[in-house]
Amino acid sequence: MDPILQALQDSYHRLLAACAAALEAKEVAAGERSERTDKALNSFLENHQLFHGACDRAQEFVESVRQRIGSECLVDEATGPVSGRVVAGDAAKAGGGGAAVAPLSAVRLEQLSKAVRWQVIDLQQGGGGGALSNAA
């Protein structure tokens, strides 16, 4: 993350320097168009595009981290917290009487998710629910 943040910060500072140079060139030329102002404006445009690229890369990184965190939270929610997990054998030993739900693996969770999606598609198309047995 540090290299992405550093690249974004460096790009921002170069953009500000190019902006200041363009404004200074315009002021020196008394608002008239000159070779110096054109060069400064081109430099500003290039730095502006580079800054947008750095922002896009940072946004992609943030999005990938957000998705990873969301996936981990979904798996954690499906499998339950580590401290709260009860295996079926442990529940019987503890006199729990009821059947405990075994934790789901990420692969099994993905399979179940696909099965649910297929069931929804089947229901939307007016099917009778045969997609669930096919997808599972």
C-alpha positions in Angstrom: 0.0 0.0 0.0 2.9 2.4 0.8 4.2 2.4 -2.8 0.7 3.2 -4.1 0.3 6.0 -1.6 3.8 7.4 -2.3 3.1 7.3 -6.1 -0.2 9.2 -5.6 1.5 11.8 -3.3 4.4 12.3 -5.8 2.0 12.7 -8.7 -0.1 15.2 -6.7 3.0 17.3 -5.9 4.1 17.2 -9.6 0.7 18.4 -10.6 0.8 21.3 -8.2 4.2 22.3 -9.4 3.1 22.2 -13.0 0.0 24.2 -12.1 2.1 26.9 -10.4 4.5 26.9 -13.4 1.6 27.4 -15.8 0.2 30.2 -13.8 3.6 31.9 -13.5 4.2 31.6 -17.3 0.8 33.1 -17.9 1.5 36.0 -15.6 5.0 36.6 -17.1 3.5 36.7 -20.6 0.8 39.1 -19.3 -2.0 36.8 -20.3 -0.7 36.4 -23.9 0.0 33.1 -25.5 3.6 32.3 -25.9 5.9 29.3 -26.3 6.6 29.3 -22.6 2.9 29.3 -21.7 2.2 26.5 -24.2 5.0 24.4 -22.8 3.8 25.0 -19.2 0.2 24.1 -20.2 1.3 20.9 -21.9 3.3 20.0 -18.8 0.3 20.7 -16.7 -1.9 18.5 -18.9 0.6 15.6 -18.8 0.9 15.8 -15.1 -2.9 16.0 -14.8 -3.3 12.8 -16.8 -0.5 11.1 -14.7 -2.3 12.2 -11.5 -5.6 10.7 -12.8 -3.7 7.4 -13.6 -2.3 7.3 -10.0 -5.8 8.0 -8.6 -7.2 5.1 -10.7 -4.5 2.7 -9.5 -5.2 3.7 -5.9 -8.9 3.3 -6.4 -8.4 -0.2 -7.9 -6.3 -1.1 -4.9 -8.9 0.1 -2.5 -11.6 -1.8 -4.4 -9.6 -5.0 -4.3 -9.1 -4.7 -0.6 -12.8 -3.9 0.0 -13.7 -7.0 -2.0 -11.2 -9.2 -0.1 -12.5 -7.9 3.3 -16.1 -8.5 2.1 -15.3 -12.0 1.1 -13.5 -12.7 4.4 -16.5 -11.3 6.3 -18.9 -13.5 4.3 -16.9 -16.6 5.0 -16.6 -15.7 8.7 -20.3 -15.1 8.9 -21.0 -18.4 7.2 -18.5 -20.4 9.3 -19.0 -18.5 12.5 -16.4 -17.1 14.8 -13.6 -19.4 15.8 -14.3 -19.1 19.5 -18.0 -19.9 19.0 -17.6 -22.9 16.8 -19.1 -26.1 18.2 -18.4 -29.4 16.4 -21.1 -32.0 16.5 -19.1 -34.4 18.7 -18.3 -31.6 21.2 -21.9 -30.7 21.5 -22.8 -34.3 22.4 -20.0 -34.4 24.9 -21.2 -31.2 26.5 -24.7 -32.5 26.8 -26.0 -30.0 24.2 -28.5 -32.5 22.8 -29.1 -30.5 19.7 -27.2 -31.0 16.5 -24.5 -28.4 15.9 -23.9 -26.9 12.4 -20.5 -27.8 11.1 -18.5 -24.8 9.7 -18.6 -24.3 6.0 -15.4 -24.1 3.9 -15.0 -21.3 1.4 -15.3 -23.8 -1.5 -18.6 -25.2 -0.1 -19.9 -21.6 0.5 -19.1 -20.8 -3.2 -20.9 -23.9 -4.3 -24.0 -23.0 -2.2 -23.9 -19.5 -3.5 -23.9 -20.7 -7.1 -26.7 -23.1 -6.3 -28.8 -20.3 -4.9 -28.1 -18.1 -8.0 -29.2 -20.9 -10.3 -32.3 -21.4 -8.2 -33.2 -17.7 -8.5 -32.6 -17.7 -12.3 -34.8 -20.8 -12.6 -37.6 -19.2 -10.6 -37.4 -16.0 -12.6 -37.7 -18.0 -15.8 -40.8 -19.8 -14.4 -39.1 -23.1 -13.7 -40.1 -25.5 -10.9 -36.8 -25.4 -9.0 -34.9 -28.2 -10.9 -31.8 -26.0 -11.1 -30.9 -26.5 -7.5 -30.4 -30.2 -7.8 -28.5 -29.6 -11.1 -26.2 -27.0 -9.6 -25.5 -28.8 -6.4 
